[in-house]
């Protein structure tokens, strides 16, 4: 066998071995019922409170995150880091289902008491921060009332995906 042909075959074999090491998992990302998780947002004396502040997930598992807010005040939940690293399936707000099939959203604002759910499959491991803070219109109103810019009241938590 000539040297250029041998080099080409060696390169093709090396590429095939490398790509199979990083092959995607096939199958249905949402097979079976999702594991239900709860995240509760409440209003505290100094701003939002969230429980739990840390949620552990397993990459490749199917989850439904049930988020409940007392909405004594308007709160905004931002989960964009986790969602950028997950396969998002379904968002349900007030019984209305939105099938996203992998598309993402950035935040959910609670201005009335209620529950939102979203179903996802984490696809990357890591620690992903989430936050609950004032909605932007509340920050503007508080700034106008104070006569100066005010910082949003905020609490953070994290999703740990293993």
BANU-845949 format. One record per residue (C-alpha): x, y, z; residue in three letters. Coordinates in steps of 0.02 Angstrom, whole numbers, padded with zeros to 5 digits, always signed. Example, Ala and Ser with C-alpha at 12.3 -4.5 7.8 and 13.67 -1.06 7.14 Angstrom:
2
+00615-00225+00390ALA +00684-00053+00357SER 
REM end
This chain:
162
+00000+00000+00000UNK +00067+00172-00044UNK +00110+00295+00093UNK -00024+00427+00048UNK -00160+00294+00046UNK -00097+00223+00212UNK -00100+00399+00288UNK -00277+00427+00225UNK -00338+00262+00298UNK -00253+00300+00464UNK -00334+00472+00470UNK -00507+00400+00429UNK -00489+00266+00564UNK -00434+00396+00692UNK -00580+00510+00647UNK -00704+00366+00661UNK -00636+00316+00831UNK -00644+00496+00893UNK -00820+00529+00829UNK -00889+00369+00905UNK -00821+00423+01075UNK -00931+00579+01064UNK -01083+00502+00979UNK -01252+00567+01032UNK -01370+00456+01128UNK -01516+00402+01022UNK -01694+00371+01073UNK -01835+00468+01152UNK -01776+00606+01269UNK -01942+00605+01360UNK -01980+00420+01377UNK -02080+00376+01530UNK -02158+00494+01655UNK -02048+00640+01710UNK -01976+00653+01885UNK -02074+00793+01972UNK -01973+00928+02060UNK -02039+01079+02154UNK -01971+01256+02169UNK -02065+01378+02281UNK -02049+01567+02270UNK -02111+01673+02413UNK -02099+01854+02469UNK -01987+01887+02618UNK -01952+02047+02716UNK -01800+02088+02608UNK -01853+02017+02441UNK -01885+01850+02360UNK -01854+01684+02442UNK -01836+01519+02351UNK -01843+01341+02414UNK -01744+01237+02382UNK -01595+01343+02332UNK -01504+01194+02257UNK -01579+01061+02145UNK -01482+00906+02092UNK -01518+00830+01921UNK -01447+00687+01819UNK -01399+00715+01638UNK -01514+00620+01521UNK -01658+00603+01646UNK -01830+00677+01609UNK -01892+00807+01735UNK -02045+00917+01762UNK -02004+01071+01865UNK -02158+01136+01956UNK -02131+01319+02004UNK -02253+01398+02126UNK -02258+01581+02177UNK -02360+01664+02314UNK -02348+01824+02208UNK -02369+01940+02356UNK -02249+02040+02249UNK -02203+02021+02065UNK -02057+01901+02043UNK -01958+01848+01890UNK -01878+01674+01883UNK -01730+01662+01764UNK -01668+01488+01721UNK -01578+01524+01557UNK -01413+01436+01601UNK -01500+01271+01635UNK -01613+01288+01483UNK -01466+01323+01366UNK -01395+01156+01424UNK -01555+01053+01416UNK -01679+00985+01292UNK -01838+01081+01332UNK -02001+00989+01297UNK -02153+01076+01368UNK -02204+01232+01464UNK -02372+01236+01553UNK -02443+01396+01627UNK -02619+01402+01699UNK -02658+01236+01615UNK -02604+01296+01442UNK -02471+01184+01365UNK -02338+01258+01251UNK -02240+01121+01159UNK -02068+01194+01124UNK -01975+01041+01060UNK -01802+01105+01100UNK -01831+01293+01088UNK -01790+01395+01242UNK -01861+01539+01343UNK -01771+01653+01464UNK -01885+01688+01612UNK -02057+01670+01690UNK -02136+01819+01776UNK -02262+01790+01915UNK -02375+01940+01943UNK -02517+01837+02016UNK -02509+01683+02129UNK -02493+01527+02026UNK -02392+01384+01956UNK -02291+01358+01799UNK -02214+01194+01745UNK -02082+01151+01619UNK -02019+00982+01565UNK -01838+00958+01515UNK -01695+00837+01495UNK -01526+00907+01552UNK -01397+00862+01419UNK -01239+00939+01492UNK -01165+00917+01664UNK -01116+01067+01768UNK -01181+01193+01893UNK -01308+01315+01821UNK -01367+01467+01918UNK -01547+01523+01925UNK -01615+01682+02003UNK -01776+01758+02066UNK -01785+01947+02064UNK -01900+02096+02042UNK -01978+02112+01870UNK -01904+02260+01772UNK -02062+02367+01789UNK -02055+02348+01980UNK -01874+02407+01981UNK -01922+02560+01877UNK -02068+02601+01993UNK -01960+02580+02150UNK -01826+02691+02071UNK -01954+02827+02031UNK -02025+02819+02208UNK -01851+02830+02285UNK -01795+02969+02167UNK -01638+02870+02125UNK -01593+02705+02041UNK -01621+02553+02151UNK -01553+02379+02128UNK -01673+02234+02101UNK -01704+02124+02252UNK -01631+01956+02204UNK -01597+01782+02269UNK -01497+01650+02176UNK -01492+01461+02177UNK -01416+01327+02069UNK -01453+01170+01972UNK -01315+01042+01987UNK -01319+00920+01842UNK -01216+00761+01861UNK 
REM end
